[in-house]
Amino acid sequence: MLEPAAVGDPAVFIIANTLLLPVPLVPEIGLHIADEAVPLWTKTEDEINEIGLPPPFWAFAWAGGQALARYILDHPETVAGKTVIDLASGSGIVAIAAAKAGAARVIAYDIDGFARMAIALNARVNKVVIEVSGDDLLAGATAPVAETILAGDIFYESDTAKRAFDFLDDKAVAGATVLIGDPGRSFLPKARLHRIAEYRVPVSRELEDADIKLTAVWGLA
């Protein structure tokens, strides 16, 4: 049941309207997750969007993020000792996995202020250090040099998908390893990617069209 938390205080809102739960595919990680997707989404649309903020993508463990986090924890060599960028971090699940797997530095980027607070809260719960930034890398903000770039569930909308792919492709050309977690959403450019791993990810039917979402980790072809 949603609490009448002050929408203007991200930390209060997040703690009041979520539960601290282990992630189904990545139980090593706990997140502040909404136990009822639709009521929180509705509350966000009714109250948070009135001050110009997006829906609470940070409140859910999406399939692509779960798959990418699982892959990173199982293959720590992808991030260990490296500087890592997590693009459109949301809950911070992927950034947290990178930190747990031994990354030297992890920067989680998200333009949503509530997401940035959720990342900070979730990092604290998981006892990892993550830098959090609101810089919009897809709009040309300068990013630090990073050996690994991670992106989960970002190919959900045409314009965002195009800008995200252009950014990731530029970083790959410059020498970065790019890893994408995605269940094959409509705007995922599969023809320009190669499948690295695949997982059966438990998800909510309130968010997806199935209880189990076949989800892949992709690299740039």
C-alpha positions in Angstrom: 0.0 0.0 0.0 1.4 3.4 -1.0 2.2 5.8 1.7 1.5 9.6 1.5 5.2 10.4 1.3 6.4 13.8 0.3 7.0 13.7 -3.4 9.5 16.5 -3.2 11.9 14.4 -1.1 13.1 11.5 -3.3 14.6 9.5 -0.4 11.4 9.7 1.6 9.3 8.8 -1.4 11.4 5.8 -2.4 11.7 4.3 1.1 7.9 4.8 1.7 6.8 3.3 -1.5 9.1 0.3 -2.0 10.2 -2.8 -0.3 13.9 -3.9 0.0 13.9 -7.2 -1.9 16.4 -9.5 -3.5 16.5 -9.5 -7.3 15.1 -12.8 -8.7 17.9 -13.6 -11.1 20.6 -11.8 -9.0 19.7 -12.6 -5.3 23.2 -11.3 -4.3 21.7 -7.8 -4.9 18.9 -6.2 -2.9 16.9 -3.3 -4.3 14.2 -0.9 -3.2 11.5 -2.3 -5.5 7.8 -1.4 -5.8 5.7 -4.4 -4.7 2.7 -3.1 -6.8 3.8 -1.8 -10.2 0.5 -0.3 -11.4 -0.3 1.7 -8.2 3.2 3.3 -8.1 3.1 4.0 -11.8 -0.3 5.7 -11.4 0.8 7.6 -8.4 3.9 8.8 -10.3 1.8 9.9 -13.3 -0.7 11.7 -11.1 1.8 13.3 -8.7 5.4 13.2 -9.8 4.8 14.0 -13.5 3.1 17.2 -12.3 6.6 18.5 -11.5 8.0 17.2 -14.8 9.6 13.9 -13.8 9.3 10.6 -15.7 7.6 7.4 -14.6 9.5 5.4 -11.9 11.6 3.1 -14.0 14.0 3.0 -11.0 11.4 1.1 -8.9 11.6 -2.2 -10.9 14.2 -4.9 -11.8 13.8 -4.9 -15.5 14.7 -8.0 -17.5 17.7 -6.5 -19.3 19.2 -5.2 -16.2 18.8 -8.5 -14.4 20.4 -10.4 -17.2 23.3 -8.0 -17.5 23.9 -7.9 -13.8 23.9 -11.7 -13.7 26.4 -11.9 -16.6 28.8 -9.4 -14.9 28.8 -11.2 -11.6 29.4 -14.5 -13.4 32.1 -12.9 -15.6 33.9 -10.4 -13.4 36.8 -10.1 -15.8 34.5 -7.8 -17.9 34.8 -5.1 -15.3 37.4 -6.0 -12.7 39.9 -3.2 -12.2 38.3 -1.1 -14.9 36.4 2.2 -15.1 32.8 1.4 -15.9 29.9 3.5 -17.1 26.3 2.4 -16.5 24.1 4.2 -19.0 20.5 5.0 -18.0 21.1 3.2 -14.7 17.6 3.2 -13.3 17.7 1.3 -10.0 21.5 0.9 -10.3 21.3 -2.9 -10.5 24.0 -3.1 -13.2 26.2 -0.5 -11.6 26.0 -2.4 -8.3 26.9 -5.7 -10.0 29.9 -4.0 -11.6 31.1 -2.7 -8.2 30.6 -6.1 -6.6 32.6 -7.7 -9.4 35.6 -5.6 -8.7 35.4 -2.5 -11.0 37.9 0.2 -10.0 35.4 2.9 -10.6 31.7 2.8 -11.5 29.7 5.9 -12.7 25.9 5.4 -12.9 24.2 7.9 -15.2 20.5 8.8 -15.1 18.7 12.0 -15.9 15.9 11.2 -13.5 16.6 12.7 -10.0 14.5 10.0 -8.3 16.6 7.3 -10.1 19.8 8.9 -8.9 18.5 8.8 -5.3 17.4 5.2 -5.8 20.9 4.3 -7.0 22.5 5.9 -4.0 20.1 4.1 -1.6 20.6 0.8 -3.3 24.4 1.2 -3.4 24.4 1.8 0.3 22.3 -1.3 1.0 24.7 -3.4 -1.1 27.8 -1.9 0.6 29.3 -0.7 -2.7 30.7 2.7 -3.8 29.1 4.2 -7.0 29.4 7.6 -8.4 26.1 9.0 -9.6 25.6 11.6 -12.3 22.7 13.4 -13.9 24.7 14.4 -17.0 22.8 13.5 -20.2 25.4 11.5 -22.2 23.0 11.0 -25.1 22.7 14.8 -25.5 26.4 15.3 -25.7 27.6 15.6 -22.1 31.2 14.6 -21.8 31.9 11.2 -20.2 35.1 10.1 -18.6 37.2 7.5 -20.4 35.9 4.1 -19.5 37.0 0.6 -20.5 33.5 -0.9 -20.2 30.1 0.6 -21.0 27.0 -1.1 -19.8 23.4 -0.5 -20.9 20.3 -2.4 -19.7 16.8 -1.9 -21.1 17.5 1.3 -23.0 16.0 0.3 -26.4 12.4 0.8 -25.5 11.7 4.0 -27.6 12.8 4.9 -31.1 14.6 8.2 -30.5 16.2 7.0 -27.3 17.3 3.8 -29.0 19.0 5.6 -31.9 20.8 8.0 -29.7 21.9 5.3 -27.3 23.2 3.1 -30.1 25.1 6.0 -31.6 26.7 6.7 -28.2 27.6 3.1 -27.6 28.9 2.6 -31.1 31.2 5.7 -30.7 32.6 4.3 -27.5 33.1 0.9 -29.0 35.1 2.4 -31.9 37.2 4.2 -29.3 38.1 0.9 -27.8 35.5 0.3 -25.0 33.8 -3.0 -24.4 30.1 -2.4 -24.7 27.6 -4.8 -23.1 23.8 -4.5 -23.5 21.1 -6.3 -21.6 17.8 -6.5 -23.5 14.9 -9.0 -24.0 14.6 -8.1 -27.7 12.5 -5.0 -27.5 11.2 -3.4 -30.7 13.9 -0.9 -31.2 16.9 -3.2 -30.3 19.2 -3.1 -33.4 19.8 -6.9 -33.4 21.4 -6.8 -36.9 24.2 -4.7 -35.5 24.7 -6.8 -32.3 25.8 -10.3 -31.4 24.4 -12.5 -28.6 26.8 -13.3 -25.8 24.6 -15.0 -23.3 20.9 -15.7 -22.6 18.9 -16.0 -19.4 15.3 -16.9 -18.4 14.5 -13.9 -16.3 11.6 -13.8 -13.8 9.6 -10.6 -14.2 6.2 -9.1 -13.3 3.3 -9.5 -15.6 2.3 -6.0 -14.6 5.4 -4.9 -16.5 5.9 -7.5 -19.2 3.9 -9.9 -21.3 5.2 -13.1 -19.5 6.3 -14.3 -16.1 9.6 -15.4 -17.6 11.3 -13.2 -20.2 14.0 -14.7 -22.4 16.7 -12.0 -22.2 20.1 -11.7 -23.8 23.4 -10.0 -23.1 24.6 -8.5 -26.4 27.8 -7.0 -27.7 28.3 -4.8 -30.7 28.9 -6.7 -33.9 
